[in-house]
Every structure is written in C-alpha cells, then in structure tokens.
Amino acid sequence: MLAWAIRLVTFIINSLLLTGFALIFTWLGSTDFYHAAKLKLRGFNQIILTIGFLVLFHAASELRIMQQHYITGYGWNYLNFQIGVIMFAVLFKQGRWLLLSLTATLFVWYWWLPNVTHWPIFFAMSVLLMWAAGHFNRELTAHRWLYYPFSLLFALPFMWANLVSLRGIDVGWWWEIGSSVAIDYLIWIIQKRLKQQHRRRIILMQEANTDNLTHLNNFRVFNEDLMTAFKQYQTQGVAYLVYTFDIDHFKHVNDQYGHLEGNVVLERVATQLGQLVKGISTDAKAYRIGGEEFSFIVFDRNGQFEETRQVANNVRKSISELMFMTKAGEKFQITVSLGQADVLPEDQNYMEIYRRADQQLYRAKQFGRNRVSVLDD
C-alpha cells in the first residue's frame, strides 16, 4: 500500500512539473521580448529548458534507485515524464537545432543504458519518431485518433530499451501504459488550452489595434508605427511620408442625413483608402485616427510609385468620386482635404512629422477645402 501511495504522489508531483515545463516552454516561444538579444536566444533557451527537465527527471530517478537500492522498480516512475518532455518539445517547437540537441541528448542516454547491446536501433527509432512528430505536428495535434496511437508508438523504443536495461518492470505494464496515456492526455489538454489562449490573444490584439467601425488600423497602431518608422529613420536613414485627411463638412452630413448614413460614409471611405494604399507603395498602411480623420504612412519614400502631389490628388479625387445614397433614395457626394509631410533630419521626436502633416491639412482647408497641401507647396 505504501509503495502505491509513493507511486501516486510521485506521479502527481511529476505531472505538475511537466505542466510547468510546458507553460514555460510556450512562454519562451511566444513572448515578444523587447531586447533583440533575448529574441535571438529564444530557441536556445527552449533547448536548455528541455534538456534541463530531462536531466532533472533522470537525476530524480537515479537518486531514488540509489536510495532504495531497487533498480527494477524506481527506474520506471520517471521515464514517462521524460518521454512527455521530449514529445511536447518536438510537437510545439519546429527547428533543426532542437532536433539536433535532443538527438545528441538521446545518443548519450541510450549509450549510457547498461545491458542494452542493440541500443543504436532504439536510438534510431527515437530520432525517426521525433522527426515525424515535428514534421506532422499539425495533423497530430488536431486529431485525437492520430495523436494517441502515435504517442504510444513514440514511447515504445524508450520503454523497450529501459526494459532490456533494467531486466524487468516491477510497476507492471498496466501502470506503465496507463500512466503513459494519462501523460499523453495531460499534454493534449495543455496544448488545446494554450491554442485557445493564443487564439483569444490574437482576437484581443486585433480588437485593440482595429477601429471597430471601419476595420482600419486605429490611432494606437498609428502612434506605434510612427515611433517605429522614426527609430528606423534614425538608425538606418529610411525616409518616410505621412498623409492625413479628413472629410469636408462631415458634421453637415450627419446633420442632414443622420449618423447612420455618416457611419456608412466613414466605412466607404475606409474601404476606398484601404484599396488605394495598395497602389501607392508596397510598404504603406492606412489608419482611422479619430472621427472623420484618416491617415496613411508610406514607410519608404523611395518605394512610393508616384510623386507626392500626384499621390495626394489621386486619393482626393478617388474619394470625391464615391456616390452615396440614403435609404430615402437621395444621392450625395463628399470631398476631402489632405495634408502631407516628410520626415526631416531636425525632427526631435516621432510626432513632429504628423504635426506638420496636420498643419498642411488645415492649410488645405483654409484655401477652400477639397484640396491638397504637400511639403513642396
């Protein structure tokens, strides 16, 4: 009875350790580190973590064997968790360095196992199965009927070699296979929850970065992109442009046709702008930065297909040609005023270019609206 109690407690503690490994491994792979050095070491840290947990479980197994002087029994209590660590790592981290590192680690482990004359065969089987797990990870983690049989097959060379080495299995095959399936189930649940969490995080990021009405990038993204472009200009000299415009007399549209029609106008303008920026540059983004005001950034001035004034007038004309119709059948059109600015060497912060573009916008309005005002005016 005591032996079973110890076995059960050991299983629970090791399951918690395996869960902790999976969470840390995933965190290392998904966290956006601010320092470039940490980003470069992301994969290396995952490899160190994986090998570290393998060594931890192996050391625990060896220490229990030494303490109890019972090789056959205690050598099995940690094996499934070592298999679980390898299984999780190769399923959720694709990379040759992880595979090479685990291959080297398993080479040492199989070579070290006593009494296993044909260890190269077991080693080759494990390497092949690790490659298969990484190569077919999408299929395996999407279908239970593929995942569970493969998991048992993945464990086979480890168990077989351990059986030969220890010359027996005191815990019994029912316990060993049952605990293996339980660990496989734990890994399945962890990966499912992590995928769901990842999808929720993506949705939240999209909601945080996207204007709800127009589905363009919002001011938050505009601010971040301006900051990034300014840093790139300072470090690499990549000049960029900012265009900003708003709808002339938009309050009149809302007052005359209603706010619902006003929302339709904003949506149509956003859609049109989203299409237009694709023809302006291969590296440009559109934003709704508030109310009836929109902007777009060309991140590389040399990559803009046409001259600045031509780009600005094309946007102005294209939007002014949009035809709107109310539910009552009344047709109307709108105009926009647009300002533009280039980044300058004397700029002290990333917002100065936007302030100049905004000043050019109001200059266009002062000259009668439905106009553009660019840097060379």
N, C-alpha and C positions, 0 to 999 in steps of 0.2 A: 504493500500500500504506500509506504514511504517513497519507494522508487518511482511509482506512478505520479505521486504528488510533486516530486522534484522534477520529473519529466514535464509535467503540465506547466508548472511555474516557469521552467526554463523556456518552454515554447512560447508562453505569453510574453515574457521579457524580450526574447529574441524577435518576436513579431513586432513589438513596439520599436525595437532598434531598426528593423527592416523598414518600418513605416517612416521613421526619422530619416533614414538614408534616402528613401525615395523622395521625400519632401525637400531635403537639402539639395539633392542631385537636380531636381526640377528647378528649384530656385536659382541655382548656379547657371542653369541653361537658359532661363527666361528673363532674369533681371537685367534691366538696362543700366549698366554701370556708367558713371559719368567719366571715369578716367579710362583713357584708351588702353593703358597697360593692363587694367583689370579685364577689359573686354578681350584682349588678346590671350589672357591667361584663363579664360572661362573654361575651355575644353580641358586644359591641363589640370585645373582644379577638380573637374569632374573625374578625371582619371585617377588623381591622387585620392579622392574621396572613395572611389570604388575599390581600389586596391587596399586602402586603409581599412575598410569594413571587412574585406576578405581576410586580411591579416588578423583583425580583431576576433572574428568568429573562429578562425583557425587556432589562434592563441588560446581562446577560451576552451576549445575542445581539447587541446593538448594539456592544458593545466588541469582540467577535470580528470583526464586519463591519469596524469601523474599523481594527482591527489588520491584517487580511488584505486589506483593500480588495477584498472579494469579496462583493458583496451577495447574489447569487443562491444561493450555497451555504450560507453560515453562518446565514442568516436562518431556515432550516428546522429546525436542530438543537435549538432550544429551544421551538418552537411547540407540539409535542405535550404538553410538560410544563406549559405554561401552560394548555392545554385540560384536562389532568388535574387541575390545582389547582382550576379552576372546577367541573369535573364532580364531584369529591369533595365540595367545599363545599356545592353545591346539593343533592346527594343526601343528605347527612347533617346538614344544618342547615336546618330549616324556619323561615323568618321573613322578613317583608317587608323588614326593614332590610338583611339580607344581599342579597336580590334587588335592592333599590334601589341599594345600594352597588356591586354588580357591574354593574348596568345603567349607572350613571354611569361606572364604570371602562372598560367596553367602548365606551361612546359616545366617550370620549376616544381610545381605541385605534383604533377604526375611522375616526374623523375624522382622526387623525394619519397613517394609512397613505397614502403617496403613490401617485398614479396610479389610485386607486380612485374612479371617478366616482360609482358607484351604491352607495357604502358604506352608506347608510341601509337598503337592502334586506338586506344581510348582517347589519347590526346588529339589525334587527327579527327576523330568523330566529334569531339567537343568544338574544335576550331570550325569544322564544317557547319555545325549546328548554330554556332554564334554568327557566322556569316549569313546563314539562312534567316535567322531571327532579325538581323539588321536589314537585310535586303527585302524581306516580305513583312516588315513590321506593320504596315498599314492594314494589310489583309488579316494578319494575326490578331491585332488589337481591335478589329472591327467585328469579328465573328467568334463567338464562344466555341462553336463546333470545330473551328480550326485551332483556336488558342489552347484549349485544354489538352487535346491529344499531342500537340507539338510540345507543350510544356513537359509532359511526361517523357516524351522522346528526348527532349533536351537534357533531362536529369539522368537518363539511362546510363551513359558512359561514366558519369561520376559515381553513381551507386554501384555499378558493376565493378569498377576499379576499387572502390572502397571495400566491397565485399571480399574481393580477392586479397586485398591487403590485410584486412582485419581477420580474415578466415572465419567469418561468421557474422550474424546480425542478431544481437540479443534483444533489441527493441521489438523485433517482429516486423514482417513485411506489411501487415495491416496498418500498424502505426506509421511506418516509414512512408508508405504510399499515401495514407490518409493525411498525414501532416504535409506531404508534398502538394497534394491537391488543395489543402487549406491555404498554404502559402501562395499557390497559383491564384486562388480566389482573392486573396488579400491584394496581390499585385494587380489583378483585374479591376477590383473596386477602386484602388488608388488611382490607376491610370484613367478610369472613367470619370472620377471626381475631378481630377486635375484637368482633363479635357473640357469638362463642363465649366470649370472655373475659368479656363483660358478663353472659352467662347464668350462667357459673361463679361470678362475683362475687355475683350475686343469690342463688344457691343457698347459697353460703358465708355470706352475711349472714343468710339465713333460718335456717340451722343454728345460727349464733351467737346468734340472737335468740329461738329457739324451744326450748321444753322438749321433749326427744326423746320422752318417754313420752306426755304429754298434748297436745302441739302447741299449748299456750298460750304466751303470751309468758313469757320466763324472768326471773330476778331482774335480769339485766343490763339488760333493757329497762325493767323496773320502776324501777330506780335512775335511768336516764336520763330516764324520763318524770316521775318525781318532781322531778328537778332542773329540767326544762323548765317544769313546772307552777309551781314555786316562783318561778322567774325571771319568768314571766308574771304571777304574783300581785304581785310586787314592782313591775313596770313598768306593768301595766295594771289591777291590782286585781281580777283574775278569781279569785274564791274557789273552792276545790276540796275534795273529800272523799276520804278513804281508808277503805276497809273491808278488814278482814283476818280470816280464819277458818281454823281447822284442824279436822280430823276427830277427834272424841272417841274415845279409846281405840283409836287406829289400830293400835298395837302388838298389841293383843288380836286384831284382825282378821288380822294377819299370822301371829300365833302359832297361832290356831285354824284358819284356812282356808288358810294358805300365802301366800308372797309373790306368786305369780302371781295369786291372787284379789285380793290387796291392790293389785296394779297395775291390775286391772280396775276396782276401786273408784275409784282415782285418775283413770282415764280417763273413767269415767262422770260423776264429779263435775265434771271439767274441761269436758266436753261440756255438762252442765247449766248450769254457770256461764256458759259462752260464750253460751248461748241467753238466760239471764236478763239479762245486762248490756244486751242489745239493747232490753229493755223498761224498763230503769232510766233511761236517758238516751241521747240521740243522740250524746253525746260521752263514752263510757266504754270502758275496756279492762280485760280480765281477765288475771291472771298466776298462774303457779305459782311461788312464790318459795322453795320448798325443802321436801323431804319431803312431809308431808301438809298443808302450809300454803299457802293461796291468798289472793289479794288482788284487789281491783278499785278503780280510780280513776274518780271522776266529775269530769271536768276543769272543769266549770262548775256550781257549786252551783245556780244559778238554772235550769239546764236539766234538773235531776232531776225526774222526773214525780210522785214521791210524797215524803212526809215520810221523814226519815232512819230512824226506828224502823220504819216500815212496810216500807221497802226491806230493811232488815236481817232482819226477821222473815219476809218473803217468801222471801228466799234461804235462810234456815234451814229453813223448812217445806218448800220445794220439794226441797231435797237430802235431808231426812229421809224424804220420801215415796218416794225411789228404792228399788226392790226388787232385791236381788242373789240370784243362785242359783249355788251351786257346781256343779262337774261331777258331784258325787255327788247333786245334787238338793236340797241343803239351802238353805233361804232365810234371808236375814238383811237387816237394815237398819242404817243408821248415823245418827248425829246430828253436828251441828257446833256449835261455839261461835264467836261472831262479835263483833268489836270494831270501833269506828268512831271517826274523829276528823276535825275540821275544821282547815283551816289557820288560824293565828292571827297577828295583826299583830306580836306579840312574838317570833315564831319567828326564830331566828338562822340556821338552816340548813334545807335541804330535807328532812333525815331526821327532824326533830322531830315532824312530823305522823305519820309511821309509828311512831315510838316510842310516841306517845300511843295510836294505834290498837292497837298490840301490848299495851300496858298494859290497855286496855279488854277485849281478848280474854282475857287472863289473869284479869281481874276476873270475866268471864262464867263462866270455868271454876271460880273459887273459889265461885261461888254455885250450883254444881251441874251445870254443863255443859248442853248443848242450850239455850243461852240467848244473848241478845244484850245487849251493853252499849254504849250510844251516848253521845254527848257530853253530852246533857241529863240523863243519869242522876244 
